[in-house]
Amino acid sequence: MVTALPFGARAQRAEQTRILRAALAAIRPDRPIAAFDLDSTILVNKDRQARIVREYGQLRGDARLAACAPIAVQSWELRDTMRRCGLSESEVEAVVPDIRTFWRDRFFSSEYCKDDTPAAGARDYLRAVLAARGEILYITGRHQQMGPGTLESFRRAGFPLPDGERAQLWLKPALADDDDRWKEICHARLQQLRGLACAFDNEPTHVNAYKRSFPDAVVVHLDTDHSRRPVEVHPDVPSIHDFVMEPGE
């Protein structure tokens, strides 16, 4: 299957409030859990990525990369970011092997993920989950060593912090662990809990897996960016841009 739509084209802004309210309405005493992915779901990592590119530019003496702003980061593909910073195709290809290693050493670190910012409406929506007597489960492909920086970004964003009861954070044990396999393990763990009401993720592979494992849950796709694997979102899974809801609906 090939994903034909560009990022953001599947979600319809006019439907977003209805979708978000339906997810809140799914919360009930026997099914209280609302699961949220982090990157490109409730957190935006463009500041983190831009910082890494700037530091690389400073190290290599390239003023264009040293001036990289978060707006230049439109996907996970470093080539796209460097093009938006003004590098030619030949310059991009010459730099890619070196900058990828530089990026990888920093992106998956606690220090750099402190820079992440909240997705629009995410703070209020997470609080709405708790107000509906739901329980928040942060499920992420981040590994344990990224925990302190992740919690710092939560504090800055005003997100409910993990307390082991109303909110939990599930980090995979090690960076080398496969993200898809980790999500499968988390789904198996979820089956042992009191019940999943709703789930939010930006990866088509992961929302599709949620829908298979929890057909009665409200599963929602964040139409932001993803790993670009050729997988289409299940037709029964709606998409949203962010967590902003219209008042009074």
C-alpha positions, 0 to 999 in steps of 0.5 A: 500500500502506498500513502498518496496524501501529503502530511496534513491532507487526511485530517479535516479541521471541521471534524476535529472537535467531534472526533476529540469529543467522541474520544473523551466520551468513550471514557468510562469506569470499566474503560478509563485509559487514554493512550498517547504517543509523544513525538509528533502526537502531543509533543512537537520536536521541531525545536529539538531537530533545529537545535541539532542542525544549528549546532552541526552548522556551527561545528562545520562553519556553515552559516546556513545550517547554523541559522536553522529555525524550527520552521525549516523542519517539516519532516523527519527527513534531514534532507528536507530540512537542509534544503529549506536552509538553502543547501543545494542537492549536491551539498545535501548529499555530501553532508547527509552521512555526517549529519545523520550520525551527529543527529542520531547521537543527540536526538535520542538523548535526555538533554535534547528532548527537553526542547520539545514543545506541546502540540496545540491544545494538548495540555488542555486535552490531557486535563480534559481526560482527567476531568472525565475520570480517565487515566492517561497512558503515555506510550512512546518509542523513547527509551529509558535514558530519555526519561528525565528530559521527557519529564522536563518537557512535560513540566514546561508544557503543563502536562499531567506528570506520571504518578503511577495512578492517573498518569503513567509513562511507558518508555522502552528499555533501550534505544536499540529496541524496535519501536513496532515490537515495543508497541506490540508489547505495550498492547499486550500489557494494555490487555491486562489493564482495565480497558482502553477508551481511546488512543492517539498516534501519528504512525499509521502502522501503530494506529492500525495496530491499535484498531486491530487490538482494541476494535471498540476503542476510539483510535485517532491518527495525528496527521502530522508526520511519520516515518514515511513507510508505505502504510495507509491509515485504516479507513475506520481511524479518523485523523486530526491535526492537533488537539484544539477543540472549538468552544461550546461544541 
